[in-house]
């Protein structure tokens, strides 16, 4: 047991170091050249307790502005979204006992897309705490979609997993068809809606980072408290019940938490596929199915992957930006096929 704990701690420590280095390294990449050391100096200069000990006199003001106002918030936003989608995917895969489950399996993406499309087509222009109407409507659409799926699937006080999945697929397809119909009727907005549904982190600034960081981190931490219950659920619901797990409450809490962090992520970034599907698989294949390590490791690896994918999206054919959802799909699709073919017995 001690050996496993030491191994888990080592894995988390290594991933954490890689994440910190990734934030520094990928923030340097772009037209304006700034060293990794200067990146950490700029970050340190904004921290009250240590700022007076940091010398940034040799860093140009233009570089300071680019790093602090554009690149760093974008990298941190990618890290939060990657962690959120990966943890939600790992939790849903454990809850559904289905390796194909991902954060969008119960209609979250379709609801968010329809909400965003409504805001775009109706030209709704409101801001709450500097959060755009598209983000607000996408978040509301995601929550309404899952609420609908939940109530369709619920049988008295129970939520049959199979029914929940089927209801999610049905509601998701229905909402997608409504959005497609809206796009046909409003062809002027078709490009903007399509671009949003492909996912991007461009031009977000600090506002969305500050808006989603705290609730996302809290939800990720709370989901980790259900790690042992998810381990027991893998043995079957009847067995879990006999071992003292309140199965229905656990499923409800995981569903709510996973939905909430996914809705937050999608409302800001648009729909970014494959992150919540492949990252938990990679972690599971490397270190096993124990959710006590699977969940935190997925959060860290998801952050790293998302930062990497977004850096490619903004630099591959610069100055044109590729929607990051395309990059994650380009990596995720072939890799997932590889996993299915080479590791069938372990998935």
C-alpha positions as CSV (number, residue, x, y, z in Angstrom):
1,X,0.0,0.0,0.0
2,X,2.8,2.4,0.9
3,X,4.6,1.5,-2.4
4,X,1.4,2.4,-4.4
5,X,1.0,5.6,-2.4
6,X,4.6,6.6,-3.1
7,X,4.2,5.7,-6.8
8,X,1.0,7.8,-7.0
9,X,2.7,10.8,-5.3
10,X,5.7,10.5,-7.7
11,X,3.3,10.5,-10.7
12,X,1.4,13.6,-9.5
13,X,4.7,15.4,-8.7
14,X,6.2,14.7,-12.2
15,X,3.0,15.8,-13.9
16,X,2.8,18.9,-11.8
17,X,6.4,19.8,-12.7
18,X,5.7,19.2,-16.4
19,X,2.6,21.4,-16.2
20,X,4.5,24.3,-14.6
21,X,7.2,24.0,-17.2
22,X,4.6,23.8,-20.0
23,X,3.0,27.0,-18.8
24,X,6.4,28.7,-18.9
25,X,7.5,27.1,-22.2
26,X,4.4,27.5,-24.3
27,X,3.8,31.0,-23.1
28,X,7.1,31.9,-24.8
29,X,6.0,30.7,-28.2
30,X,4.8,33.4,-30.6
31,X,5.9,36.3,-32.6
32,X,7.3,38.2,-29.7
33,X,10.3,36.3,-28.3
34,X,10.5,36.1,-24.5
35,X,12.5,33.6,-22.6
36,X,11.1,31.1,-20.1
37,X,13.0,32.9,-17.3
38,X,11.5,36.2,-18.2
39,X,8.0,34.6,-18.3
40,X,8.4,33.5,-14.6
41,X,9.9,37.0,-13.8
42,X,6.8,38.6,-15.2
43,X,4.5,36.3,-13.3
44,X,6.5,36.8,-10.1
45,X,6.4,40.6,-10.5
46,X,2.6,40.4,-10.2
47,X,2.7,38.5,-6.9
48,X,2.5,40.9,-4.0
49,X,4.9,39.2,-1.5
50,X,7.7,38.6,-3.9
51,X,7.3,41.3,-6.6
52,X,9.8,43.6,-4.9
53,X,12.5,41.0,-5.3
54,X,11.9,40.5,-9.0
55,X,13.9,42.6,-11.5
56,X,12.0,43.1,-14.8
57,X,13.8,46.3,-15.9
58,X,15.4,44.4,-18.9
59,X,12.0,43.3,-20.2
60,X,10.3,45.5,-22.8
61,X,6.9,46.9,-21.9
62,X,5.4,45.5,-25.1
63,X,6.6,42.0,-24.2
64,X,5.2,42.5,-20.7
65,X,1.8,43.4,-22.2
66,X,1.8,40.5,-24.7
67,X,2.7,38.0,-22.1
68,X,0.5,39.2,-19.2
69,X,-2.6,40.3,-21.1
70,X,-2.7,37.8,-24.0
71,X,-0.6,34.7,-23.8
72,X,-0.6,33.9,-20.1
73,X,-4.3,34.1,-19.5
74,X,-4.9,32.0,-22.7
75,X,-2.5,29.3,-21.5
76,X,-4.1,29.3,-18.0
77,X,-7.6,29.1,-19.5
78,X,-6.5,26.2,-21.6
79,X,-5.1,24.5,-18.5
80,X,-8.4,24.9,-16.6
81,X,-10.5,23.7,-19.5
82,X,-8.3,20.7,-20.1
83,X,-8.4,19.7,-16.4
84,X,-12.2,20.2,-16.2
85,X,-13.0,18.1,-19.3
86,X,-10.5,15.4,-18.4
87,X,-11.8,15.0,-14.8
88,X,-15.4,15.0,-16.0
89,X,-14.6,12.4,-18.6
90,X,-12.8,10.2,-16.1
91,X,-15.7,10.5,-13.6
92,X,-18.4,9.8,-16.2
93,X,-16.4,6.8,-17.5
94,X,-16.3,5.4,-14.0
95,X,-20.0,6.1,-13.3
96,X,-21.3,4.7,-16.6
97,X,-18.7,1.9,-16.5
98,X,-18.3,2.8,-20.2
99,X,-14.9,3.6,-21.8
100,X,-16.7,5.5,-24.6
101,X,-18.3,8.0,-22.2
102,X,-17.1,11.6,-22.3
103,X,-18.3,14.9,-20.8
104,X,-20.6,15.5,-23.8
105,X,-22.4,12.1,-23.6
106,X,-25.5,13.4,-21.9
107,X,-26.2,16.3,-24.2
108,X,-24.0,19.0,-22.7
109,X,-22.4,20.0,-25.9
110,X,-25.6,20.2,-27.9
111,X,-27.3,22.3,-25.2
112,X,-24.4,24.7,-25.1
113,X,-24.2,24.9,-28.8
114,X,-27.9,25.7,-29.1
115,X,-27.6,28.3,-26.4
116,X,-24.7,30.0,-28.1
117,X,-26.5,29.9,-31.4
118,X,-29.5,31.6,-29.9
119,X,-27.4,34.4,-28.6
120,X,-25.6,34.8,-31.9
121,X,-28.7,34.7,-34.1
122,X,-30.9,36.9,-31.8
123,X,-28.0,39.4,-31.5
124,X,-28.3,39.4,-27.7
125,X,-25.7,41.7,-26.3
126,X,-25.6,41.6,-22.5
127,X,-22.6,41.3,-20.1
128,X,-22.7,40.1,-16.6
129,X,-19.4,40.6,-14.7
130,X,-17.7,41.0,-18.1
131,X,-19.0,37.6,-19.3
132,X,-20.5,37.8,-22.8
133,X,-24.1,36.8,-23.7
134,X,-22.8,33.9,-25.8
135,X,-21.0,32.4,-22.8
136,X,-24.1,32.9,-20.5
137,X,-26.5,31.4,-23.0
138,X,-24.2,28.5,-23.7
139,X,-23.9,27.7,-20.0
140,X,-27.7,28.0,-19.5
141,X,-28.3,25.8,-22.6
142,X,-25.9,23.1,-21.3
143,X,-27.6,23.0,-17.9
144,X,-31.1,23.0,-19.3
145,X,-30.2,20.1,-21.6
146,X,-28.8,18.0,-18.8
147,X,-31.8,18.8,-16.6
148,X,-34.1,17.6,-19.4
149,X,-32.0,14.4,-19.9
150,X,-32.0,13.7,-16.1
151,X,-35.8,14.1,-15.8
152,X,-36.4,11.9,-18.8
153,X,-34.1,9.2,-17.5
154,X,-35.2,9.3,-13.9
155,X,-37.4,6.4,-12.7
156,X,-38.8,7.4,-9.3
157,X,-35.6,8.0,-7.3
158,X,-33.3,6.0,-9.5
159,X,-31.3,6.9,-12.5
160,X,-30.7,3.9,-14.7
161,X,-27.3,4.4,-16.5
162,X,-28.4,2.9,-19.8
163,X,-31.6,5.1,-19.9
164,X,-29.5,8.2,-19.0
165,X,-27.1,7.5,-21.9
166,X,-30.0,6.9,-24.4
167,X,-31.8,10.0,-23.2
168,X,-28.6,12.0,-23.6
169,X,-28.1,10.8,-27.2
170,X,-31.8,11.5,-28.1
171,X,-31.9,15.0,-26.5
172,X,-28.5,15.8,-28.0
173,X,-29.5,14.9,-31.5
174,X,-32.8,16.9,-31.1
175,X,-31.0,20.0,-29.9
176,X,-28.4,19.7,-32.7
177,X,-31.2,19.5,-35.3
178,X,-32.7,22.7,-33.9
179,X,-29.4,24.5,-34.1
180,X,-28.8,23.3,-37.6
181,X,-32.3,24.6,-38.6
182,X,-31.4,28.0,-37.1
183,X,-28.2,28.1,-39.0
184,X,-30.0,27.5,-42.3
185,X,-32.5,30.2,-41.5
186,X,-29.7,32.6,-40.5
187,X,-27.0,31.9,-43.0
188,X,-25.2,35.2,-42.2
189,X,-24.4,33.8,-38.7
190,X,-23.5,30.3,-39.9
191,X,-19.8,30.9,-40.0
192,X,-19.7,32.4,-36.5
193,X,-21.8,29.6,-35.0
194,X,-19.7,27.0,-36.8
195,X,-16.5,28.6,-35.5
196,X,-17.8,28.6,-32.0
197,X,-18.8,24.9,-32.1
198,X,-15.2,24.0,-33.2
199,X,-13.8,25.5,-30.0
200,X,-11.2,28.3,-29.6
201,X,-9.4,30.2,-26.8
202,X,-8.6,33.3,-28.9
203,X,-8.8,36.8,-27.4
204,X,-10.3,35.8,-24.1
205,X,-8.1,37.7,-21.7
206,X,-8.3,37.4,-17.9
207,X,-12.1,37.8,-17.5
208,X,-13.0,34.2,-18.3
209,X,-10.0,32.9,-16.4
210,X,-11.1,34.7,-13.2
211,X,-14.8,33.7,-13.8
212,X,-14.2,29.9,-14.1
213,X,-11.1,29.2,-12.2
214,X,-12.5,29.0,-8.6
215,X,-15.7,27.1,-9.4
216,X,-13.9,24.7,-11.7
217,X,-11.1,24.0,-9.2
218,X,-13.7,23.5,-6.4
219,X,-15.7,21.0,-8.5
220,X,-12.5,19.1,-9.5
221,X,-11.5,18.8,-5.8
222,X,-15.0,17.7,-4.7
223,X,-15.1,15.0,-7.5
224,X,-11.9,13.6,-6.2
225,X,-13.6,12.9,-2.8
226,X,-15.8,10.4,-4.7
227,X,-12.7,8.5,-6.0
228,X,-13.2,5.5,-3.7
229,X,-16.9,5.4,-4.4
230,X,-16.2,5.3,-8.2
231,X,-13.7,2.4,-7.5
232,X,-16.4,0.5,-5.8
233,X,-19.0,1.3,-8.5
234,X,-16.7,-0.5,-11.0
235,X,-17.6,-3.8,-9.2
236,X,-21.3,-3.3,-10.0
237,X,-24.1,-1.3,-8.4
238,X,-25.5,-4.1,-6.3
239,X,-22.1,-4.9,-5.0
240,X,-21.4,-1.2,-4.3
241,X,-24.7,-0.9,-2.4
242,X,-23.8,-3.9,-0.2
243,X,-20.4,-2.3,0.5
244,X,-22.1,0.8,1.9
245,X,-22.1,3.2,-1.1
246,X,-25.3,5.2,-1.7
247,X,-25.3,4.4,-5.4
248,X,-28.1,6.8,-6.5
249,X,-26.8,9.7,-4.5
250,X,-23.2,9.1,-5.7
251,X,-24.4,9.0,-9.4
252,X,-26.4,12.2,-8.9
253,X,-23.6,14.1,-7.3
254,X,-21.1,13.0,-10.0
255,X,-23.6,13.8,-12.7
256,X,-24.2,17.3,-11.3
257,X,-20.5,18.1,-10.7
258,X,-19.3,16.7,-14.0
259,X,-22.1,18.6,-15.8
260,X,-21.3,21.8,-14.0
261,X,-17.6,21.9,-14.8
262,X,-18.2,20.8,-18.4
263,X,-20.8,23.5,-18.9
264,X,-18.4,26.1,-17.5
265,X,-15.6,25.0,-19.8
266,X,-17.8,24.7,-22.9
267,X,-19.5,28.0,-22.3
268,X,-16.1,29.8,-22.5
269,X,-14.3,27.8,-25.1
270,X,-16.9,26.2,-27.3
271,X,-17.0,22.5,-28.0
272,X,-13.5,20.8,-27.7
273,X,-13.8,17.1,-28.3
274,X,-11.7,14.1,-27.4
275,X,-9.9,15.7,-24.3
276,X,-12.3,14.1,-21.9
277,X,-12.3,10.9,-23.8
278,X,-8.7,10.1,-24.4
279,X,-6.9,11.7,-21.5
280,X,-8.4,9.4,-18.9
281,X,-7.6,6.4,-21.1
282,X,-4.0,7.4,-21.4
283,X,-3.7,7.8,-17.6
284,X,-5.6,4.5,-17.0
285,X,-3.2,2.6,-19.4
286,X,-0.2,4.1,-17.7
287,X,-1.0,3.8,-14.0
288,X,-4.2,1.7,-13.8
289,X,-7.9,2.3,-13.0
290,X,-7.7,3.5,-9.4
291,X,-9.7,6.7,-9.4
292,X,-7.7,8.1,-6.4
293,X,-4.8,8.6,-8.8
294,X,-6.8,8.6,-12.1
295,X,-8.7,11.7,-11.3
296,X,-5.9,14.1,-10.2
297,X,-3.5,12.7,-12.9
298,X,-6.2,13.2,-15.6
299,X,-6.6,16.8,-14.4
300,X,-2.9,17.5,-14.8
301,X,-2.3,15.6,-18.0
302,X,-5.5,17.2,-19.5
303,X,-4.1,20.7,-18.7
304,X,-0.8,19.8,-20.3
305,X,-2.4,18.4,-23.4
306,X,-4.8,21.4,-23.8
307,X,-1.9,23.9,-23.5
308,X,0.0,22.0,-26.1
309,X,-3.0,21.7,-28.5
310,X,-3.9,25.4,-28.2
311,X,-0.3,26.4,-28.9
312,X,-0.3,24.4,-32.1
313,X,-3.7,26.0,-33.0
314,X,-2.4,29.5,-32.7
315,X,1.0,29.0,-34.3
316,X,0.8,26.3,-36.9
317,X,-0.3,28.6,-39.8
318,X,0.2,31.9,-38.0
319,X,-1.2,34.6,-38.3
320,X,-4.3,32.4,-39.0
321,X,-5.6,30.6,-36.0
322,X,-7.0,27.1,-36.2
323,X,-9.9,26.3,-33.8
324,X,-8.4,24.2,-31.1
325,X,-11.2,21.6,-31.3
326,X,-9.8,20.6,-34.7
327,X,-6.3,20.1,-33.2
328,X,-7.6,17.9,-30.4
329,X,-9.6,15.9,-32.8
330,X,-6.6,15.5,-35.1
331,X,-4.6,14.1,-32.2
332,X,-7.4,12.4,-30.4
333,X,-9.0,10.5,-33.3
334,X,-6.0,8.5,-34.5
335,X,-4.7,8.0,-31.0
336,X,-8.0,6.6,-29.8
337,X,-8.0,4.2,-32.7
338,X,-4.5,3.1,-31.8
339,X,-5.6,2.5,-28.2
340,X,-8.6,0.5,-29.3
341,X,-6.4,-1.7,-31.5
342,X,-3.3,-2.2,-29.4
343,X,-4.8,-2.1,-25.8
344,X,-8.2,-3.7,-26.2
345,X,-7.8,-5.9,-23.2
346,X,-6.8,-3.1,-20.9
347,X,-9.6,-0.6,-21.8
